[in-house]
């Protein structure tokens, strides 16, 4: 019997900030219950720690360098088949509610219907982030420290609408054909904004996290202060400079935790609607985020780097075809969702899986753990003077910066990634193994050259660097019907 599939996604939700992943402070009861009823993947990763490229990888099942969606100004446009296209070919109804962050709603991206869809601002996005390798300071960084604390935003209002619209869709689907999922299976993709910046959250959620309970903030690795790649990054993304003190930082952290609880409740509403409308026994569920959030660790806010706070994501599956109360240690990433969705909907297509690196989580969940499964991520966006590449293999993580010294961490013995082993003679064999693996996957210098060339051409097509700087940098994607907010360089 074919099952339906409910895909739940949120934005910028680090796996460090869910109760089921070991955080004893944050309150995420609905996602914790989903994990308890299903399968939790402990080592989930994004394939690029930034919204648009991550979502393009999710859609296509391909890595960023394979599709050329380098940054938040080059979005998925439907030209490469998505999992949705293959479902449509199989006669399966595919609907989205909420944030997609593709180019235009009119692009053929694999959905029969898009409800309150959010896409790249004006079909253009954050052009300022494409100015590389000579990086301007993103003065809109100031807004990260200013827009914090209790309150409402257009994003929290939008998220409530996403939840309500998803529930309405489930109610309407049940009225249209109750119990008919075997004949007319569907996929509903529900995607929220929270806990994405701005870190403003309704008062009742903010009040759950007293400032005196916020733990101390992780300090930067001192040996990286003089690292040229990091100097360029921190001179471009200047978020932390605008915080007055740690008290203000704790307000931002409490707000983020509140947003985690806020979106958990909205997800809970959708799960309740799924059950109330008779779909619980015929619907599998997948939950994940697009990337994480640094949340002040090492003086970093937002995403865009290869540390666990930024690149690590929660991945949970539950439902009638999913093992219950199971924990999987095999590393997984967003490109694995492409084959997962196809297998969940019983769509078999050699064409679909050709030259795609992912494996179905449904298969991984039935196998013995493979901690040494290789995971790959890359970043070519704002504040990166050159491309950054990450490999996770077993207990080690390798971070490669084109033209700059790498980083190497033993995640078993150093889960906070505070001791860079790259210069330690004892680990040179490990370093060389990773370098070989990376070059077997791609040529990082060639990929970096291509990304910079594509971004230069994009900037020139919009009038050149000065015109783009005068236009300003994007300070958040507008909600449907909203206007872009641009911050000029001053």
LUMGU-659627 format. One line per field, with one value per residue (C-alpha): residue number from 0; residue in one letter; x, y, z. Coordinates in Angstrom, 1 decimal. Example, Ala and Ser with C-alpha at 12.3 -4.5 7.8 and 13.67 -1.06 7.14 Angstrom:
BEGIN
resi: (0 / 1)
resn: (A / S)
east: (12.3 / 13.7)
north: (-4.5 / -1.1)
up: (7.8 / 7.1)
% end
This chain:
BEGIN
resi: (0 / 1 / 2 / 3 / 4 / 5 / 6 / 7 / 8 / 9 / 10 / 11 / 12 / 13 / 14 / 15 / 16 / 17 / 18 / 19 / 20 / 21 / 22 / 23 / 24 / 25 / 26 / 27 / 28 / 29 / 30 / 31 / 32 / 33 / 34 / 35 / 36 / 37 / 38 / 39 / 40 / 41 / 42 / 43 / 44 / 45 / 46 / 47 / 48 / 49 / 50 / 51 / 52 / 53 / 54 / 55 / 56 / 57 / 58 / 59 / 60 / 61 / 62 / 63 / 64 / 65 / 66 / 67 / 68 / 69 / 70 / 71 / 72 / 73 / 74 / 75 / 76 / 77 / 78 / 79 / 80 / 81 / 82 / 83 / 84 / 85 / 86 / 87 / 88 / 89 / 90 / 91 / 92 / 93 / 94 / 95 / 96 / 97 / 98 / 99 / 100 / 101 / 102 / 103 / 104 / 105 / 106 / 107 / 108 / 109 / 110 / 111 / 112 / 113 / 114 / 115 / 116 / 117 / 118 / 119 / 120 / 121 / 122 / 123 / 124 / 125 / 126 / 127 / 128 / 129 / 130 / 131 / 132 / 133 / 134 / 135 / 136 / 137 / 138 / 139 / 140 / 141 / 142 / 143 / 144 / 145 / 146 / 147 / 148 / 149 / 150 / 151 / 152 / 153 / 154 / 155 / 156 / 157 / 158 / 159 / 160 / 161 / 162 / 163 / 164 / 165 / 166 / 167 / 168 / 169 / 170 / 171 / 172 / 173 / 174 / 175 / 176 / 177 / 178 / 179 / 180 / 181 / 182 / 183 / 184 / 185 / 186 / 187 / 188 / 189 / 190 / 191 / 192 / 193 / 194 / 195 / 196 / 197 / 198 / 199 / 200 / 201 / 202 / 203 / 204 / 205 / 206 / 207 / 208 / 209 / 210 / 211 / 212 / 213 / 214 / 215 / 216 / 217 / 218 / 219 / 220 / 221 / 222 / 223 / 224 / 225 / 226 / 227 / 228 / 229 / 230 / 231 / 232 / 233 / 234 / 235 / 236 / 237 / 238 / 239 / 240 / 241 / 242 / 243 / 244 / 245 / 246 / 247 / 248 / 249 / 250 / 251 / 252 / 253 / 254 / 255 / 256 / 257 / 258 / 259 / 260 / 261 / 262 / 263 / 264 / 265 / 266 / 267 / 268 / 269 / 270 / 271 / 272 / 273 / 274 / 275 / 276 / 277 / 278 / 279 / 280 / 281 / 282 / 283 / 284 / 285 / 286 / 287 / 288 / 289 / 290 / 291 / 292 / 293 / 294 / 295 / 296 / 297 / 298 / 299 / 300 / 301 / 302 / 303 / 304 / 305 / 306 / 307 / 308 / 309 / 310 / 311 / 312 / 313 / 314 / 315 / 316 / 317 / 318 / 319 / 320 / 321 / 322 / 323 / 324 / 325 / 326 / 327 / 328 / 329 / 330 / 331 / 332 / 333 / 334 / 335 / 336 / 337 / 338 / 339 / 340 / 341 / 342 / 343 / 344 / 345 / 346 / 347 / 348 / 349 / 350 / 351 / 352 / 353 / 354 / 355 / 356 / 357 / 358 / 359 / 360 / 361 / 362 / 363 / 364 / 365 / 366 / 367 / 368 / 369 / 370 / 371 / 372 / 373 / 374 / 375 / 376 / 377 / 378 / 379 / 380 / 381 / 382 / 383 / 384 / 385 / 386 / 387 / 388 / 389 / 390 / 391 / 392 / 393 / 394 / 395 / 396 / 397 / 398 / 399 / 400 / 401 / 402 / 403 / 404 / 405 / 406 / 407 / 408 / 409 / 410 / 411 / 412 / 413 / 414 / 415 / 416 / 417 / 418 / 419 / 420 / 421 / 422 / 423 / 424 / 425 / 426 / 427 / 428 / 429 / 430 / 431 / 432 / 433 / 434 / 435 / 436 / 437 / 438 / 439 / 440 / 441 / 442 / 443 / 444 / 445 / 446 / 447 / 448 / 449 / 450 / 451 / 452 / 453 / 454 / 455 / 456 / 457 / 458 / 459 / 460 / 461 / 462 / 463 / 464 / 465 / 466 / 467 / 468 / 469 / 470 / 471 / 472 / 473 / 474 / 475 / 476 / 477 / 478 / 479 / 480 / 481 / 482 / 483 / 484 / 485 / 486 / 487 / 488 / 489)
resn: (X / X / X / X / X / X / X / X / X / X / X / X / X / X / X / X / X / X / X / X / X / X / X / X / X / X / X / X / X / X / X / X / X / X / X / X / X / X / X / X / X / X / X / X / X / X / X / X / X / X / X / X / X / X / X / X / X / X / X / X / X / X / X / X / X / X / X / X / X / X / X / X / X / X / X / X / X / X / X / X / X / X / X / X / X / X / X / X / X / X / X / X / X / X / X / X / X / X / X / X / X / X / X / X / X / X / X / X / X / X / X / X / X / X / X / X / X / X / X / X / X / X / X / X / X / X / X / X / X / X / X / X / X / X / X / X / X / X / X / X / X / X / X / X / X / X / X / X / X / X / X / X / X / X / X / X / X / X / X / X / X / X / X / X / X / X / X / X / X / X / X / X / X / X / X / X / X / X / X / X / X / X / X / X / X / X / X / X / X / X / X / X / X / X / X / X / X / X / X / X / X / X / X / X / X / X / X / X / X / X / X / X / X / X / X / X / X / X / X / X / X / X / X / X / X / X / X / X / X / X / X / X / X / X / X / X / X / X / X / X / X / X / X / X / X / X / X / X / X / X / X / X / X / X / X / X / X / X / X / X / X / X / X / X / X / X / X / X / X / X / X / X / X / X / X / X / X / X / X / X / X / X / X / X / X / X / X / X / X / X / X / X / X / X / X / X / X / X / X / X / X / X / X / X / X / X / X / X / X / X / X / X / X / X / X / X / X / X / X / X / X / X / X / X / X / X / X / X / X / X / X / X / X / X / X / X / X / X / X / X / X / X / X / X / X / X / X / X / X / X / X / X / X / X / X / X / X / X / X / X / X / X / X / X / X / X / X / X / X / X / X / X / X / X / X / X / X / X / X / X / X / X / X / X / X / X / X / X / X / X / X / X / X / X / X / X / X / X / X / X / X / X / X / X / X / X / X / X / X / X / X / X / X / X / X / X / X / X / X / X / X / X / X / X / X / X / X / X / X / X / X / X / X / X / X / X / X / X / X / X / X / X / X / X / X / X / X / X / X / X / X / X / X / X / X / X / X / X / X / X / X / X / X / X / X / X / X / X / X / X / X / X / X / X / X / X / X / X / X / X / X / X / X / X / X / X / X / X / X / X)
east: (0.0 / 1.4 / 1.9 / 1.7 / 4.6 / 4.7 / 7.9 / 8.5 / 11.4 / 12.5 / 15.3 / 18.6 / 17.8 / 21.1 / 20.8 / 22.4 / 19.0 / 16.5 / 15.7 / 16.0 / 19.6 / 20.6 / 19.9 / 18.4 / 17.4 / 15.5 / 11.8 / 10.9 / 8.3 / 6.7 / 9.9 / 11.2 / 8.0 / 8.4 / 12.0 / 10.8 / 8.1 / 10.5 / 14.2 / 16.6 / 19.8 / 22.5 / 24.9 / 22.9 / 24.6 / 23.7 / 25.6 / 26.0 / 25.5 / 23.4 / 19.8 / 19.6 / 22.4 / 21.2 / 17.7 / 18.9 / 20.9 / 17.8 / 15.7 / 18.1 / 19.9 / 23.2 / 26.1 / 26.3 / 29.3 / 27.4 / 24.4 / 26.1 / 23.7 / 26.7 / 25.1 / 21.9 / 21.7 / 21.7 / 18.7 / 17.1 / 15.0 / 13.7 / 16.2 / 17.7 / 15.0 / 14.0 / 12.4 / 9.1 / 9.4 / 9.8 / 6.9 / 4.7 / 5.7 / 4.5 / 1.1 / 1.7 / 0.3 / 3.0 / 2.1 / 4.3 / 3.3 / 5.7 / 9.4 / 11.0 / 13.7 / 13.9 / 14.0 / 10.4 / 7.1 / 6.4 / 9.5 / 8.7 / 10.3 / 8.2 / 5.1 / 1.5 / 0.6 / 2.6 / 0.7 / 2.0 / 5.4 / 8.5 / 11.1 / 14.3 / 13.8 / 12.6 / 14.1 / 17.5 / 18.3 / 21.4 / 23.7 / 26.1 / 27.0 / 28.3 / 31.0 / 34.0 / 37.0 / 37.3 / 34.8 / 32.8 / 31.8 / 28.1 / 26.9 / 23.5 / 25.2 / 24.1 / 20.5 / 21.4 / 22.1 / 19.3 / 16.4 / 16.3 / 14.0 / 10.3 / 7.8 / 6.2 / 7.7 / 6.4 / 8.2 / 6.4 / 3.1 / 4.0 / 5.0 / 1.6 / 0.0 / 2.1 / 1.0 / -2.7 / -2.6 / -1.0 / -3.7 / -6.4 / -4.8 / -4.9 / -8.6 / -9.5 / -7.6 / -9.5 / -12.8 / -12.0 / -11.0 / -11.0 / -8.9 / -8.0 / -4.2 / -3.6 / -5.2 / -4.1 / -0.9 / 0.4 / 3.4 / 3.0 / 6.1 / 5.7 / 8.6 / 8.9 / 11.1 / 11.8 / 14.3 / 15.9 / 16.9 / 15.5 / 15.8 / 12.5 / 9.9 / 6.5 / 6.7 / 5.4 / 8.2 / 10.8 / 9.8 / 10.5 / 14.3 / 15.5 / 18.7 / 20.5 / 19.9 / 21.7 / 25.0 / 28.3 / 29.2 / 32.0 / 35.1 / 37.0 / 39.9 / 42.9 / 45.2 / 42.7 / 42.7 / 45.6 / 44.2 / 43.8 / 40.6 / 39.0 / 40.3 / 38.5 / 35.4 / 35.2 / 35.9 / 32.9 / 30.4 / 30.7 / 27.7 / 29.4 / 31.0 / 27.6 / 26.6 / 27.2 / 27.9 / 27.2 / 23.9 / 22.7 / 24.1 / 22.1 / 18.9 / 19.6 / 20.3 / 17.1 / 15.2 / 16.6 / 15.6 / 12.1 / 11.9 / 12.9 / 9.9 / 7.7 / 8.3 / 8.0 / 4.5 / 3.5 / 4.9 / 2.9 / -0.2 / 0.4 / 1.1 / -2.1 / -4.0 / -2.5 / -3.8 / -7.2 / -7.8 / -7.1 / -3.7 / -1.4 / -1.5 / -0.9 / 1.7 / 5.4 / 7.0 / 10.5 / 11.8 / 15.0 / 16.5 / 18.4 / 21.5 / 22.4 / 23.1 / 26.4 / 24.5 / 27.5 / 29.9 / 33.5 / 32.0 / 30.0 / 26.3 / 24.2 / 25.7 / 28.2 / 31.0 / 31.9 / 31.7 / 29.0 / 26.8 / 26.5 / 26.7 / 25.0 / 21.2 / 18.5 / 17.1 / 14.2 / 11.8 / 8.6 / 5.6 / 4.3 / 7.4 / 9.9 / 11.6 / 10.4 / 12.6 / 15.7 / 18.9 / 21.2 / 24.8 / 25.5 / 26.2 / 23.6 / 23.1 / 20.4 / 21.2 / 20.0 / 16.5 / 16.1 / 16.3 / 14.5 / 11.4 / 11.4 / 11.6 / 9.0 / 6.6 / 7.7 / 9.0 / 11.8 / 13.8 / 17.4 / 17.4 / 16.5 / 19.4 / 22.0 / 25.0 / 23.4 / 25.4 / 22.7 / 21.3 / 17.8 / 17.4 / 14.9 / 17.7 / 20.2 / 17.7 / 17.6 / 21.4 / 24.1 / 25.6 / 28.4 / 30.2 / 32.8 / 30.3 / 31.8 / 29.8 / 30.6 / 29.7 / 30.9 / 30.5 / 31.0 / 28.8 / 29.1 / 32.2 / 34.2 / 37.2 / 37.7 / 35.7 / 35.5 / 35.0 / 34.2 / 34.6 / 33.3 / 34.8 / 34.5 / 35.6 / 37.4 / 36.3 / 38.5 / 37.9 / 39.7 / 40.1 / 41.3 / 44.7 / 44.8 / 45.7 / 43.1 / 41.6 / 41.3 / 39.2 / 38.8 / 35.0 / 35.1 / 37.6 / 37.0 / 33.3 / 33.5 / 36.1 / 38.6 / 41.8 / 42.9 / 45.1 / 46.1 / 49.6 / 50.2 / 52.8 / 51.0 / 47.9 / 49.6 / 48.5 / 44.9 / 45.3 / 46.7 / 43.9 / 41.3 / 43.1 / 43.1 / 39.4 / 38.6 / 40.5 / 38.8 / 35.5 / 36.3 / 39.1 / 38.6 / 40.7 / 38.8 / 35.5 / 36.5 / 37.6 / 34.2 / 32.2 / 34.1 / 33.7 / 30.0 / 29.6 / 31.7 / 29.5 / 26.4 / 27.6 / 28.5 / 25.1 / 23.6 / 25.8 / 29.1 / 30.3 / 29.6 / 26.1 / 25.4 / 27.0 / 24.8 / 21.8 / 22.7 / 22.8 / 19.7 / 18.6 / 16.2 / 14.0 / 10.6 / 7.4 / 5.0 / 3.7 / 6.4 / 9.1 / 12.8 / 14.8 / 18.2 / 21.1 / 23.6 / 27.3 / 28.3)
north: (0.0 / 3.4 / 5.9 / 9.7 / 11.8 / 14.9 / 16.8 / 19.3 / 21.8 / 24.8 / 27.3 / 27.8 / 25.2 / 23.8 / 20.2 / 21.4 / 23.1 / 20.3 / 18.3 / 15.0 / 15.9 / 16.4 / 20.1 / 20.1 / 23.8 / 24.2 / 23.0 / 21.1 / 18.6 / 17.9 / 17.2 / 15.2 / 13.0 / 12.6 / 11.4 / 9.0 / 7.5 / 7.2 / 7.3 / 10.1 / 10.6 / 11.9 / 13.2 / 15.2 / 17.8 / 20.5 / 20.4 / 24.1 / 26.3 / 29.0 / 29.0 / 29.1 / 26.7 / 24.2 / 24.2 / 23.8 / 20.7 / 19.4 / 19.9 / 18.3 / 15.7 / 17.2 / 19.1 / 22.9 / 22.7 / 20.4 / 22.8 / 26.2 / 27.7 / 29.2 / 31.7 / 33.6 / 35.3 / 32.1 / 30.0 / 26.8 / 27.5 / 24.0 / 23.4 / 20.4 / 17.8 / 17.8 / 15.0 / 16.8 / 16.3 / 12.6 / 12.4 / 14.3 / 12.0 / 9.1 / 10.8 / 11.8 / 15.1 / 17.4 / 20.5 / 23.1 / 25.4 / 28.2 / 28.9 / 27.4 / 30.0 / 29.2 / 31.8 / 32.4 / 30.8 / 30.5 / 28.3 / 24.6 / 23.3 / 20.2 / 21.3 / 21.1 / 23.9 / 26.4 / 27.9 / 31.2 / 30.5 / 32.5 / 32.8 / 34.7 / 38.4 / 39.9 / 36.9 / 38.5 / 37.8 / 39.0 / 40.3 / 41.8 / 38.3 / 37.6 / 40.3 / 38.0 / 37.6 / 41.3 / 41.5 / 44.5 / 44.9 / 43.9 / 46.7 / 45.1 / 42.9 / 45.5 / 44.3 / 40.9 / 42.6 / 45.2 / 42.9 / 40.7 / 40.1 / 39.7 / 40.8 / 39.9 / 40.1 / 39.5 / 36.2 / 35.0 / 36.0 / 34.2 / 31.1 / 31.0 / 31.3 / 28.5 / 26.2 / 27.2 / 26.7 / 23.3 / 22.3 / 23.6 / 21.6 / 18.4 / 19.0 / 19.7 / 16.6 / 14.5 / 15.8 / 15.3 / 11.7 / 10.3 / 7.1 / 7.2 / 7.5 / 4.2 / 5.4 / 9.1 / 9.4 / 12.9 / 14.7 / 17.8 / 19.9 / 22.4 / 24.8 / 27.4 / 30.4 / 30.1 / 30.0 / 32.1 / 35.7 / 38.2 / 36.9 / 38.3 / 36.0 / 36.3 / 37.2 / 33.9 / 32.0 / 34.5 / 34.2 / 30.5 / 31.2 / 33.5 / 35.1 / 33.8 / 30.3 / 30.9 / 29.1 / 30.8 / 31.5 / 29.5 / 31.6 / 31.6 / 29.3 / 31.7 / 30.1 / 31.1 / 34.8 / 35.4 / 33.0 / 35.1 / 33.4 / 34.1 / 37.6 / 38.4 / 36.6 / 38.5 / 41.8 / 41.2 / 39.6 / 42.0 / 40.7 / 40.4 / 43.9 / 45.4 / 43.6 / 45.9 / 43.1 / 39.5 / 40.5 / 41.6 / 38.4 / 36.4 / 38.2 / 37.1 / 33.5 / 33.4 / 34.7 / 32.0 / 29.3 / 30.8 / 30.6 / 26.9 / 26.4 / 28.6 / 26.6 / 23.3 / 24.3 / 25.1 / 21.8 / 20.2 / 21.8 / 20.2 / 16.8 / 17.0 / 17.9 / 15.0 / 12.6 / 14.3 / 14.0 / 10.3 / 10.3 / 9.1 / 5.5 / 6.2 / 8.9 / 8.9 / 12.0 / 13.6 / 16.6 / 18.5 / 22.0 / 23.6 / 24.5 / 25.5 / 28.7 / 29.7 / 31.7 / 33.6 / 30.6 / 31.8 / 35.3 / 34.1 / 34.5 / 33.2 / 30.3 / 30.2 / 28.2 / 24.6 / 24.2 / 21.9 / 24.7 / 26.0 / 22.8 / 20.3 / 19.8 / 17.7 / 14.8 / 12.8 / 10.4 / 8.8 / 6.9 / 3.5 / 2.6 / 4.0 / 2.1 / 3.3 / 4.7 / 4.1 / 6.2 / 6.1 / 7.1 / 6.9 / 10.5 / 11.8 / 15.0 / 16.9 / 15.2 / 12.0 / 13.4 / 13.0 / 9.2 / 9.1 / 10.9 / 8.8 / 5.5 / 6.6 / 7.2 / 3.9 / 5.8 / 3.9 / 5.6 / 4.9 / 8.3 / 10.0 / 8.5 / 8.8 / 10.9 / 11.7 / 11.0 / 10.5 / 7.3 / 6.8 / 7.3 / 4.5 / 2.1 / 3.6 / 3.1 / -0.6 / -1.1 / -1.3 / 2.1 / 3.2 / 6.1 / 6.4 / 7.3 / 10.3 / 13.6 / 16.6 / 20.3 / 23.5 / 27.2 / 29.9 / 32.7 / 36.0 / 36.6 / 33.8 / 35.1 / 31.6 / 28.4 / 26.4 / 22.6 / 20.1 / 16.4 / 14.3 / 10.8 / 8.7 / 10.8 / 13.4 / 16.5 / 18.2 / 21.9 / 23.0 / 26.6 / 27.3 / 29.0 / 28.9 / 26.5 / 23.8 / 22.7 / 19.2 / 18.1 / 14.9 / 15.1 / 12.2 / 13.7 / 17.4 / 17.7 / 21.5 / 21.8 / 23.8 / 22.0 / 22.3 / 19.3 / 20.3 / 21.3 / 18.4 / 16.0 / 13.1 / 13.7 / 14.2 / 10.9 / 11.8 / 15.1 / 13.6 / 11.0 / 13.8 / 15.8 / 12.8 / 12.2 / 15.8 / 15.8 / 12.5 / 14.3 / 17.5 / 19.9 / 22.6 / 25.2 / 24.7 / 24.9 / 28.0 / 29.6 / 28.7 / 30.1 / 33.4 / 33.7 / 33.1 / 35.6 / 38.2 / 37.8 / 38.1 / 41.3 / 42.7 / 41.9 / 44.1 / 47.1 / 46.3 / 46.3 / 50.0 / 49.8 / 46.6 / 48.2 / 51.3 / 49.0 / 47.5 / 44.1 / 42.2 / 42.1 / 39.1 / 37.7 / 39.4 / 37.4 / 36.8 / 40.3 / 42.0 / 44.4 / 43.8 / 45.6 / 46.7 / 48.1 / 50.2 / 50.1 / 53.1)
up: (0.0 / -1.0 / 1.7 / 1.7 / 2.8 / 5.0 / 4.8 / 7.5 / 7.3 / 9.3 / 8.7 / 10.5 / 13.2 / 14.6 / 15.8 / 19.0 / 19.8 / 20.2 / 23.3 / 21.5 / 20.5 / 24.1 / 24.7 / 28.2 / 28.1 / 24.8 / 24.8 / 21.6 / 22.8 / 19.5 / 17.6 / 20.6 / 20.4 / 16.6 / 17.2 / 20.0 / 17.7 / 14.8 / 13.8 / 14.7 / 12.7 / 15.0 / 12.4 / 9.9 / 7.7 / 5.2 / 1.9 / 2.0 / 5.1 / 3.5 / 2.4 / -1.4 / -2.2 / 0.5 / -0.8 / -4.4 / -3.3 / -1.5 / -4.6 / -7.0 / -4.9 / -6.3 / -4.7 / -5.2 / -7.5 / -9.8 / -10.2 / -9.9 / -7.2 / -5.5 / -3.1 / -2.2 / -5.6 / -7.7 / -7.0 / -8.2 / -11.4 / -12.3 / -15.1 / -13.3 / -12.4 / -8.8 / -6.8 / -7.4 / -11.1 / -10.8 / -8.4 / -10.8 / -13.7 / -11.5 / -11.0 / -7.4 / -6.1 / -4.8 / -2.8 / -0.9 / 1.8 / 2.9 / 2.2 / -0.9 / -1.7 / -5.4 / -8.1 / -9.1 / -8.2 / -12.0 / -12.5 / -13.1 / -9.8 / -9.3 / -7.4 / -8.5 / -6.1 / -4.1 / -1.1 / 0.4 / -1.3 / -0.4 / -3.1 / -3.6 / -3.2 / -6.6 / -8.3 / -7.6 / -4.0 / -2.2 / -5.0 / -2.5 / -1.3 / -4.8 / -4.6 / -4.1 / -3.5 / -2.5 / 0.2 / 1.3 / 4.9 / 5.2 / 7.4 / 7.6 / 10.2 / 12.7 / 12.4 / 13.9 / 17.3 / 17.0 / 16.1 / 19.2 / 22.1 / 22.6 / 19.9 / 16.6 / 13.1 / 9.6 / 9.9 / 13.0 / 11.5 / 8.2 / 10.1 / 11.8 / 8.4 / 7.0 / 9.9 / 9.4 / 5.7 / 6.0 / 8.4 / 6.1 / 3.2 / 5.3 / 6.2 / 2.6 / 1.4 / 3.9 / 2.8 / -0.8 / -0.6 / 3.0 / 3.4 / -0.4 / 0.0 / -1.7 / -4.9 / -4.7 / -2.7 / -2.0 / -0.8 / 1.3 / 1.8 / 4.7 / 5.3 / 8.1 / 8.7 / 12.4 / 14.1 / 11.4 / 12.1 / 13.1 / 16.7 / 17.8 / 19.3 / 20.8 / 24.5 / 25.9 / 24.2 / 25.1 / 28.8 / 28.8 / 28.8 / 31.7 / 30.8 / 33.9 / 32.5 / 29.2 / 29.2 / 28.6 / 25.0 / 23.3 / 22.6 / 19.3 / 18.7 / 19.4 / 16.8 / 14.0 / 14.8 / 12.3 / 9.7 / 6.5 / 5.4 / 8.8 / 9.0 / 5.7 / 6.9 / 10.2 / 8.4 / 6.1 / 8.5 / 11.5 / 13.5 / 16.9 / 16.8 / 17.2 / 20.4 / 23.4 / 25.9 / 26.9 / 28.4 / 24.9 / 23.5 / 26.0 / 24.9 / 21.3 / 22.4 / 24.5 / 21.5 / 19.3 / 21.9 / 22.0 / 18.2 / 18.4 / 20.8 / 18.6 / 15.5 / 17.4 / 18.4 / 14.8 / 13.7 / 16.4 / 15.1 / 11.6 / 13.2 / 15.1 / 12.0 / 10.2 / 12.9 / 13.3 / 9.6 / 9.5 / 7.8 / 10.6 / 9.6 / 5.9 / 6.1 / 6.6 / 8.0 / 7.4 / 9.4 / 8.9 / 8.6 / 5.8 / 7.9 / 11.5 / 13.4 / 15.1 / 17.8 / 19.1 / 19.3 / 18.4 / 17.9 / 14.9 / 14.2 / 11.4 / 9.3 / 6.4 / 8.2 / 8.5 / 12.3 / 13.8 / 15.0 / 11.4 / 9.2 / 11.6 / 11.1 / 12.8 / 10.7 / 11.9 / 10.2 / 11.6 / 10.3 / 9.5 / 7.4 / 9.8 / 12.7 / 16.1 / 18.8 / 16.7 / 16.7 / 13.6 / 13.9 / 10.2 / 8.9 / 6.4 / 4.5 / 2.5 / -0.8 / 0.8 / 0.9 / -2.9 / -2.9 / 0.4 / -1.0 / -4.1 / -2.1 / 0.3 / -2.6 / -4.3 / -7.4 / -9.0 / -11.8 / -12.8 / -14.5 / -11.2 / -9.3 / -12.1 / -11.0 / -7.7 / -4.5 / -2.0 / -0.4 / 0.9 / 4.7 / 4.6 / 3.5 / 5.9 / 8.8 / 8.2 / 8.0 / 10.6 / 11.5 / 9.3 / 11.2 / 8.4 / 5.7 / 3.9 / 4.1 / 2.0 / 2.3 / 0.5 / 0.8 / -1.9 / -0.5 / 1.3 / 3.4 / 1.8 / 0.1 / -1.4 / -1.4 / 1.8 / 1.7 / 4.4 / 4.7 / 7.6 / 7.7 / 10.9 / 13.9 / 11.9 / 10.2 / 7.5 / 6.4 / 3.2 / 2.3 / -1.3 / -1.0 / 2.8 / 5.6 / 6.4 / 9.7 / 11.1 / 14.2 / 16.1 / 16.8 / 19.2 / 21.6 / 20.7 / 19.9 / 20.4 / 17.6 / 19.7 / 18.8 / 15.2 / 14.4 / 10.9 / 11.9 / 14.3 / 12.8 / 14.4 / 12.1 / 8.8 / 7.5 / 8.3 / 6.6 / 3.5 / 3.4 / 3.5 / 0.8 / -1.5 / -0.8 / -1.6 / -4.9 / -5.9 / -5.4 / -7.1 / -8.0 / -5.3 / -7.1 / -10.4 / -8.6 / -6.7 / -10.1 / -11.6 / -8.7 / -8.7 / -12.5 / -12.4 / -9.5 / -11.3 / -14.5 / -12.3 / -10.7 / -14.1 / -15.5 / -12.8 / -13.5 / -11.7 / -8.1 / -7.4 / -8.6 / -6.5 / -3.4 / -3.9 / -4.2 / -0.9 / 0.7 / 1.5 / 5.2 / 4.9 / 2.2 / 2.2 / 3.0 / 0.1 / -0.9 / 1.2 / 0.0 / 0.0 / 2.7 / 1.4 / 3.5 / 1.7 / 2.5 / 4.5)
% end
